[in-house]
Amino acid sequence: MPELPEVETVCRGLAPAMEGAILKDVIIREYKLRFPIPVNFRSRAVGRQITNVTRRAKYIFIYLDDANIIIFHLGMSGRMSIFQPGSKPNQLGPHDHVDLQTTNGVIIRFTDPRKFGLLLMVKASSISRHRLFETLGPEPLGDGFSSKWLANWIKDRRTPIKSVLLDQKAVAGLGNIYVCESLFRSGISPKRRAENVQGSRASKLMQGVKSVLTEAIAAGGSSIRDHMQPNGELGYFQHAFKVYGRENEACTRCGPGYPIKRLQQSGRSTFFCPNCQR
């Protein structure tokens, strides 16, 4: 599933093509995604001007001039493609579910092979009370995510720190890849009980999360399977992975003789160095 850096990369790619544009038409070819697309979606969207494109957690927020927000989630394998005026869109495929067409000729196409994505419209004034967003934790790159906040959140939690970081109530947008990389960067074992990540450990972990995400966004995200930027380019942060997917390879910090290990936690593969992550 695309994580925060991939979704942020998509938003940054969409913004220049969409902000300020007016929606001329919305073509919906498949209404049954993770949640059914509302039948009145098209009538509510057509004619509205897009004022801003941004992100919350792993969701794409497209703000309209009538105080509504179009919300996309890419699901497991969804992607957004931009077709500029004068360019010829690719031949429609079986998974090209939605087109957003603007009056200046731009087409934004949502493709989702597994249909795990979603498309909905929510009033901006009620977004904080919506069931998908009311319990989300702070944005990891925002001021609300601090070592003090993190330490306080996890001080009574006896579950492994890896599992806590994957909880969207703790911090919004993190997924398996970037949690593994953040824990490695901060030198913390994914098996350590969360309540024991305090003081300098909490500070190192907070800094590790922020630095990993910042670098991944700058690299266009990680293209392991399906991620592609709206202009068709791939991300390349996967070439900078220190632990994720590197089972039995030498730890880049400890050197030969200290291989990366993999274990299962909450049904997901965790990659770490048992020598330098404590």
Backbone hydrogen bonds in HBPLUS format (Angstrom, degrees):
<---DONOR---> <-ACCEPTOR-->    atom                        ^
c    i                          cat <-CA-CA->   ^        H-A-AA   ^      H-
h    n   atom  resd res      DA  || num        DHA   H-A  angle D-A-AA Bond
n    s   type  num  typ     dist DA aas  dist angle  dist       angle   num
A0006-GLU N   A0003-GLU O   3.05 MM   3  5.54 118.6  2.44 113.8 128.5     1
A0007-VAL N   A0003-GLU O   3.04 MM   4  6.27 167.3  2.06 163.4 167.6     2
A0004-LEU N   A0173-GLY O   3.14 MM 169  4.84 146.6  2.26 154.4 148.2     3
A0008-GLU N   A0004-LEU O   2.83 MM   4  5.95 163.1  1.86 160.9 166.1     4
A0009-THR N   A0005-PRO O   2.94 MM   4  6.04 152.6  2.02 140.1 147.5     5
A0010-VAL N   A0006-GLU O   2.99 MM   4  6.30 151.8  2.07 144.8 152.3     6
A0011-CYS N   A0007-VAL O   2.93 MM   4  6.23 162.7  1.96 152.1 156.3     7
A0012-ARG N   A0008-GLU O   2.98 MM   4  6.22 161.8  2.01 151.2 155.7     8
A0013-GLY N   A0009-THR O   3.01 MM   4  6.21 140.7  2.17 139.6 150.3     9
A0013-GLY N   A0010-VAL O   3.10 MM   3  5.07 123.3  2.43  93.9 108.8    10
A0014-LEU N   A0010-VAL O   2.90 MM   4  6.16 145.5  2.02 149.8 159.8    11
A0015-ALA N   A0011-CYS O   2.97 MM   4  6.05 156.8  2.02 154.8 159.8    12
A0017-ALA N   A0014-LEU O   3.03 MM   3  5.56 128.1  2.31 115.6 129.0    13
A0018-MET N   A0014-LEU O   3.03 MM   4  6.05 134.3  2.25 152.9 165.3    14
A0018-MET N   A0015-ALA O   3.17 MM   3  5.22 137.0  2.36 100.9 112.7    15
A0019-GLU N   A0015-ALA O   2.93 MM   4  5.45 168.0  1.94 150.7 154.7    16
A0021-ALA N   A0018-MET O   2.94 MM   3  5.34 161.7  1.97 133.7 138.2    17
A0020-GLY N   A0050-ILE O   2.67 MM  30  5.34 164.4  1.69 153.4 157.6    18
A0050-ILE N   A0021-ALA O   2.78 MM  29  5.58 167.4  1.79 172.4 175.4    19
A0103-THR N   A0022-ILE O   2.85 MM  81  5.68 148.1  1.95 156.7 166.3    20
A0023-LEU N   A0048-ARG O   2.91 MM  25  5.67 167.4  1.92 161.7 160.6    21
A0047-GLY N   A0023-LEU O   2.74 MM  24  5.27 171.3  1.75 152.2 155.1    22
A0024-LYS N   A0101-GLN O   2.67 MM  77  5.50 143.2  1.80 135.6 147.5    23
A0025-ASP N   A0101-GLN O   3.17 MM  76  5.11 161.0  2.20 134.4 135.2    24
A0101-GLN N   A0025-ASP O   2.88 MM  76  5.11 172.4  1.89 159.3 158.8    25
A0027-ILE N   A0099-ASP O   2.92 MM  72  5.06 156.5  1.98 146.0 152.5    26
A0099-ASP N   A0027-ILE O   2.90 MM  72  5.06 154.0  1.97 143.2 151.2    27
A0029-ARG N   A0097-HIS O   2.71 MM  68  4.92 171.3  1.71 161.9 161.9    28
A0037-ILE N   A0031-TYR O   2.79 MM   6  4.97 159.0  1.84 143.4 150.6    29
A0034-ARG N   A0117-GLY O   2.94 MM  83  5.67 162.2  1.97 173.7 175.5    30
A0041-PHE N   A0038-PRO O   3.09 MM   3  5.28 159.7  2.14 115.3 116.1    31
A0044-ARG N   A0040-ASN O   3.15 MM   4  6.31 147.5  2.26 150.2 158.8    32
A0045-ALA N   A0041-PHE O   3.05 MM   4  6.21 137.2  2.24 147.5 159.3    33
A0045-ALA N   A0042-ARG O   3.10 MM   3  5.20 131.3  2.35  99.0 112.2    34
A0046-VAL N   A0042-ARG O   2.98 MM   4  5.99 171.1  1.99 167.6 167.2    35
A0048-ARG N   A0045-ALA O   3.13 MM   3  5.72 161.8  2.16 139.5 141.0    36
A0065-ASP N   A0049-GLN O   2.90 MM  16  5.40 130.8  2.15 149.3 161.5    37
A0051-THR N   A0063-TYR O   2.86 MM  12  5.52 155.8  1.92 138.1 145.9    38
A0063-TYR N   A0052-ASN O   2.80 MM  11  5.10 154.0  1.87 155.1 161.3    39
A0054-THR N   A0061-PHE O   2.86 MM   7  5.17 164.0  1.89 152.8 157.8    40
A0061-PHE N   A0054-THR O   2.82 MM   7  5.17 170.5  1.83 141.3 143.0    41
A0056-ARG N   A0059-TYR O   3.07 MM   3  5.28 157.5  2.12 141.9 148.7    42
A0059-TYR N   A0056-ARG O   2.88 MM   3  5.28 161.8  1.91 134.0 139.2    43
A0060-ILE N   A0072-PHE O   2.86 MM  12  5.04 169.4  1.87 154.1 157.1    44
A0072-PHE N   A0060-ILE O   3.01 MM  12  5.04 157.4  2.07 140.3 147.5    45
A0062-ILE N   A0070-ILE O   2.78 MM   8  4.90 160.5  1.82 154.7 159.0    46
A0070-ILE N   A0062-ILE O   2.82 MM   8  4.90 164.6  1.84 149.6 146.2    47
A0064-LEU N   A0068-ASN O   2.89 MM   4  5.41 161.1  1.93 171.6 165.6    48
A0067-ALA N   A0064-LEU O   3.27 MM   3  5.79 146.1  2.40 122.1 120.6    49
A0124-ALA N   A0067-ALA O   2.89 MM  57  5.58 172.4  1.90 146.6 148.9    50
A0069-ILE N   A0122-VAL O   2.76 MM  53  5.29 148.1  1.86 147.9 158.8    51
A0122-VAL N   A0069-ILE O   2.96 MM  53  5.29 157.6  2.01 145.6 150.9    52
A0071-ILE N   A0120-LEU O   2.83 MM  49  5.34 170.8  1.84 159.3 159.9    53
A0120-LEU N   A0071-ILE O   3.06 MM  49  5.34 153.3  2.13 143.9 152.1    54
A0073-HIS N   A0118-LEU O   3.06 MM  45  5.11 147.3  2.17 138.5 138.3    55
A0118-LEU N   A0073-HIS O   3.04 MM  45  5.11 149.2  2.14 130.0 135.3    56
A0078-GLY N   A0074-LEU O   2.74 MM   4  4.38 138.4  1.91 156.2 156.4    57
A0079-ARG N   A0111-THR O   2.87 MM  32  5.42 146.8  1.98 151.7 161.0    58
A0111-THR N   A0079-ARG O   2.99 MM  32  5.42 170.1  2.00 161.0 164.3    59
A0081-SER N   A0109-ARG O   2.91 MM  28  5.13 151.3  1.99 141.7 151.0    60
A0109-ARG N   A0081-SER O   2.87 MM  28  5.13 162.5  1.90 148.4 153.8    61
A0082-ILE N   A0230-PRO O   3.19 MM 148  5.57 154.5  2.26 144.4 137.3    62
A0083-PHE N   A0107-ILE O   2.84 MM  24  5.06 154.4  1.90 152.9 159.3    63
A0107-ILE N   A0083-PHE O   2.96 MM  24  5.06 159.9  2.00 144.8 151.2    64
A0087-SER N   A0084-GLN O   2.99 MM   3  5.57 161.0  2.03 135.6 140.9    65
A0096-ASP N   A0093-GLY O   3.31 MM   3  5.49 172.2  2.31 113.9 114.3    66
A0112-ASP N   A0095-HIS O   2.98 MM  17  5.49 153.9  2.05 150.9 152.1    67
A0097-HIS N   A0110-PHE O   2.99 MM  13  5.98 124.8  2.31 152.4 166.3    68
A0098-VAL N   A0110-PHE O   3.40 MM  12  5.12 166.2  2.42 138.4 141.1    69
A0110-PHE N   A0098-VAL O   2.79 MM  12  5.12 166.5  1.81 154.2 158.5    70
A0100-LEU N   A0108-ILE O   2.78 MM   8  5.00 160.3  1.82 146.9 153.8    71
A0108-ILE N   A0100-LEU O   2.85 MM   8  5.00 164.2  1.87 146.0 151.4    72
A0102-THR N   A0106-VAL O   2.97 MM   4  5.39 161.7  2.00 158.8 163.3    73
A0105-GLY N   A0102-THR O   3.05 MM   3  5.51 158.4  2.09 117.4 119.0    74
A0115-LYS N   A0112-ASP O   3.29 MM   3  5.34 146.2  2.41 103.1 112.6    75
A0126-SER N   A0123-LYS O   3.02 MM   3  5.50 152.9  2.10 113.1 121.2    76
A0127-ILE N   A0124-ALA O   3.38 MM   3  5.29 166.9  2.40 103.4 107.3    77
A0129-ARG N   A0126-SER O   2.99 MM   3  5.43 148.3  2.10 111.8 121.6    78
A0130-HIS N   A0127-ILE O   3.17 MM   3  5.14 157.8  2.23 101.7 108.5    79
A0133-PHE N   A0130-HIS O   2.94 MM   3  5.47 147.9  2.04 116.1 125.6    80
A0134-GLU N   A0130-HIS O   2.84 MM   4  5.60 147.7  1.94 172.0 176.1    81
A0136-LEU N   A0133-PHE O   3.24 MM   3  5.34 163.2  2.27 108.1 113.2    82
A0137-GLY N   A0168-GLN O   2.77 MM  31  5.95 159.6  1.81 157.5 150.3    83
A0172-ALA N   A0138-PRO O   3.00 MM  34  5.75 167.8  2.01 142.4 146.3    84
A0142-GLY N   A0139-GLU O   3.00 MM   3  5.22 163.5  2.03 114.3 118.8    85
A0145-PHE N   A0142-GLY O   3.34 MM   3  5.91 159.3  2.39 111.6 116.7    86
A0150-LEU N   A0146-SER O   2.90 MM   4  6.11 167.4  1.92 154.6 158.3    87
A0151-ALA N   A0147-SER O   2.90 MM   4  5.95 167.8  1.91 146.8 150.5    88
A0152-ASN N   A0148-LYS O   3.07 MM   4  6.18 157.4  2.12 145.6 151.6    89
A0153-TRP N   A0149-TRP O   2.97 MM   4  6.15 153.2  2.04 148.9 156.4    90
A0154-ILE N   A0150-LEU O   3.13 MM   4  6.33 155.1  2.19 155.4 160.4    91
A0157-ARG N   A0154-ILE O   3.11 MM   3  5.18 169.7  2.12 113.2 116.0    92
A0195-GLU N   A0157-ARG O   2.77 MM  38  5.09 131.0  2.01 171.9 162.2    93
A0194-ALA N   A0159-THR O   2.89 MM  35  5.96 170.1  1.90 159.7 159.2    94
A0163-SER N   A0160-PRO O   3.03 MM   3  5.49 119.9  2.40 109.0 121.9    95
A0164-VAL N   A0160-PRO O   3.23 MM   4  6.61 155.6  2.29 150.3 157.6    96
A0161-ILE N   A0192-ARG O   2.82 MM  31  5.92 155.2  1.88 171.1 171.1    97
A0165-LEU N   A0161-ILE O   3.05 MM   4  6.23 160.7  2.08 153.7 157.3    98
A0166-LEU N   A0163-SER O   3.27 MM   3  5.26 133.7  2.50  94.3 106.4    99
A0167-ASP N   A0164-VAL O   3.04 MM   3  5.23 152.5  2.11 105.0 113.7   100
A0170-ALA N   A0167-ASP O   2.85 MM   3  5.49 149.9  1.94 118.2 127.0   101
A0171-VAL N   A0167-ASP O   3.42 MM   4  6.85 157.3  2.47 152.4 157.4   102
A0179-VAL N   A0175-GLY O   3.06 MM   4  6.09 145.7  2.18 156.1 166.3   103
A0180-CYS N   A0176-ASN O   3.13 MM   4  6.21 165.4  2.16 146.3 150.1   104
A0181-GLU N   A0177-ILE O   3.09 MM   4  6.40 162.7  2.12 148.9 153.8   105
A0182-SER N   A0178-TYR O   2.95 MM   4  5.84 150.1  2.04 130.3 138.7   106
A0183-LEU N   A0179-VAL O   2.94 MM   4  6.08 163.5  1.97 153.7 157.4   107
A0184-PHE N   A0180-CYS O   3.11 MM   4  6.32 156.1  2.17 145.9 152.4   108
A0185-ARG N   A0181-GLU O   3.01 MM   4  6.20 163.4  2.04 146.3 150.9   109
A0186-SER N   A0182-SER O   3.02 MM   4  6.22 145.0  2.14 144.8 153.7   110
A0187-GLY N   A0183-LEU O   3.00 MM   4  6.03 111.0  2.49 135.3 151.0   111
A0188-ILE N   A0183-LEU O   3.03 MM   5  5.21 154.7  2.10 152.0 153.3   112
A0187-GLY N   A0184-PHE O   3.04 MM   3  5.05 153.3  2.11 102.3 110.8   113
A0278-ARG N   A0187-GLY O   3.12 MM  91  6.35 153.1  2.19 136.6 128.7   114
A0192-ARG N   A0189-SER O   3.15 MM   3  5.39 158.6  2.20 107.4 113.7   115
A0196-ASN N   A0193-ARG O   2.94 MM   3  5.61 156.2  2.00 119.5 127.0   116
A0197-VAL N   A0194-ALA O   2.94 MM   3  5.41 166.5  1.96 122.3 123.9   117
A0201-ARG N   A0198-GLN O   3.05 MM   3  5.43 130.7  2.30 150.4 140.5   118
A0202-ALA N   A0198-GLN O   3.44 MM   4  4.84 156.7  2.50  93.1  98.4   119
A0203-SER N   A0199-GLY O   3.15 MM   4  6.47 154.7  2.22 146.7 154.2   120
A0204-LYS N   A0200-SER O   2.88 MM   4  6.07 161.4  1.91 149.0 153.5   121
A0205-LEU N   A0201-ARG O   2.88 MM   4  6.08 157.0  1.94 150.2 156.9   122
A0206-MET N   A0202-ALA O   2.95 MM   4  6.10 163.5  1.98 147.7 152.0   123
A0207-GLN N   A0203-SER O   3.01 MM   4  6.21 165.0  2.04 150.1 154.2   124
A0208-GLY N   A0204-LYS O   2.79 MM   4  5.94 148.9  1.89 142.7 152.4   125
A0209-VAL N   A0205-LEU O   2.92 MM   4  6.15 160.2  1.96 155.9 159.3   126
A0210-LYS N   A0206-MET O   3.13 MM   4  6.37 170.2  2.14 151.5 153.7   127
A0211-SER N   A0207-GLN O   2.96 MM   4  6.08 163.1  1.99 149.7 154.4   128
A0212-VAL N   A0208-GLY O   3.02 MM   4  6.04 164.7  2.05 148.8 153.2   129
A0213-LEU N   A0209-VAL O   3.07 MM   4  6.18 170.0  2.08 153.8 156.9   130
A0214-THR N   A0210-LYS O   2.99 MM   4  6.05 160.0  2.03 145.2 151.3   131
A0215-GLU N   A0211-SER O   3.04 MM   4  6.14 164.1  2.07 148.2 152.0   132
A0216-ALA N   A0212-VAL O   2.92 MM   4  6.07 154.2  1.99 147.6 155.4   133
A0217-ILE N   A0213-LEU O   2.94 MM   4  6.13 159.3  1.98 152.1 156.6   134
A0218-ALA N   A0214-THR O   3.13 MM   4  6.33 160.3  2.17 144.3 149.7   135
A0219-ALA N   A0215-GLU O   3.05 MM   4  6.27 133.3  2.28 137.1 149.3   136
A0219-ALA N   A0216-ALA O   3.12 MM   3  5.02 129.0  2.39  91.7 105.5   137
A0221-GLY N   A0216-ALA O   2.78 MM   5  5.02 159.4  1.83 157.8 150.7   138
A0220-GLY N   A0217-ILE O   2.98 MM   3  5.10 162.9  2.01 109.1 113.6   139
A0236-TYR N   A0219-ALA O   3.10 MM  17  5.66 159.5  2.14 146.2 152.6   140
A0237-PHE N   A0221-GLY O   2.97 MM  16  5.63 166.3  1.99 153.9 149.6   141
A0229-GLN N   A0233-GLU O   2.77 MM   4  5.28 165.8  1.79 175.1 170.1   142
A0232-GLY N   A0229-GLN O   2.77 MM   3  5.29 161.6  1.81 126.5 129.5   143
A0239-HIS N   A0236-TYR O   3.21 MM   3  5.88 161.2  2.25 114.3 119.2   144
A0240-ALA N   A0237-PHE O   2.76 MM   3  5.24 160.9  1.80 117.6 124.4   145
A0241-PHE N   A0238-GLN O   3.45 MM   3  5.37 170.2  2.46 101.4 103.5   146
A0246-ARG N   A0243-VAL O   2.96 MM   3  5.28 158.6  2.00 141.1 136.8   147
A0249-GLU N   A0246-ARG O   3.00 MM   3  5.48 162.0  2.03 136.2 138.9   148
A0248-ASN N   A0260-ILE O   2.74 MM  12  5.03 174.0  1.74 147.7 145.5   149
A0260-ILE N   A0249-GLU O   2.77 MM  11  5.61 149.9  1.86 154.6 161.9   150
A0251-CYS N   A0258-TYR O   2.82 MM   7  5.75 152.9  1.89 148.7 154.0   151
A0255-GLY N   A0251-CYS O   2.83 MM   4  5.33 154.6  1.89 140.6 147.6   152
A0258-TYR N   A0255-GLY O   3.26 MM   3  6.07 142.0  2.41 141.8 146.1   153
A0261-LYS N   A0272-PHE O   2.85 MM  11  5.57 167.2  1.87 173.1 168.7   154
A0272-PHE N   A0261-LYS O   3.04 MM  11  5.57 155.3  2.10 149.0 155.9   155
A0263-LEU N   A0270-THR O   2.91 MM   7  5.22 151.3  2.00 143.0 152.4   156
A0270-THR N   A0263-LEU O   2.68 MM   7  5.22 161.2  1.71 164.2 169.9   157
A0265-GLN N   A0268-ARG O   2.82 MM   3  5.29 164.2  1.84 154.7 158.6   158
A0268-ARG N   A0265-GLN O   2.94 MM   3  5.29 158.9  1.98 113.7 120.6   159
A0277-GLN N   A0273-CYS O   3.06 MM   4  5.76 142.2  2.21 153.4 161.7   160
